[in-house]
Amino acid sequence: MDFTQDSISDSKLDGILMANSLHFTPDKAELIPRLSAFLKYDGCFLIIEYDTDQSSWWNPYPIPYPELQRLFRDAGFSSMRKIGYRPSSWGPKNMYVCEIRR
């Protein structure tokens, strides 16, 4: 399934887990509100991403944590909590896990 194009569900979801996927999306400002429509009002996003602004073959559109916060705030979300942070197994980058709610 292509989460950037396909419909996810006919019913509202409790949450959406995006693990190492958001960095493949060039237009995050369009994607986030569209995916939000599939969430229950009290649902959440759980995002796992690299905390870098350097693109690469495997991370073409990186989303460092401050940019992720801005994008979700602009989409109407107000609660962002970084759950974890650790070094990547694939180089000098760090990874973060963030829970995001309206």
Secondary structure as the mmCIF struct_conf table of DSSP 4:
data_model
#
loop_
_struct_conf.conf_type_id
_struct_conf.id
_struct_conf.beg_label_comp_id
_struct_conf.beg_label_asym_id
_struct_conf.beg_label_seq_id
_struct_conf.end_label_comp_id
_struct_conf.end_label_asym_id
_struct_conf.end_label_seq_id
TURN_TY1_P TURN_TY1_P1 PHE A 3 GLN A 5
BEND BEND1 ASP A 6 ASP A 6
BEND BEND2 ASP A 10 SER A 11
STRN STRN1 LEU A 13 ALA A 19
BEND BEND3 ASN A 20 ASN A 20
HELX_RH_3T_P HELX_RH_3T_P1 LEU A 22 PHE A 24
BEND BEND4 PRO A 26 PRO A 26
HELX_RH_AL_P HELX_RH_AL_P1 LYS A 28 SER A 36
TURN_TY1_P TURN_TY1_P2 ALA A 37 PHE A 38
STRN STRN2 LEU A 39 TYR A 50
BEND BEND5 ASP A 53 ASP A 53
BEND BEND6 TRP A 57 TRP A 58
BEND BEND7 PRO A 60 TYR A 61
HELX_RH_AL_P HELX_RH_AL_P2 TYR A 65 ASP A 74
TURN_TY1_P TURN_TY1_P3 ALA A 75 GLY A 76
STRN STRN3 SER A 79 PRO A 87
BEND BEND8 SER A 89 PRO A 92
STRN STRN4 ASN A 94 ARG A 101
#
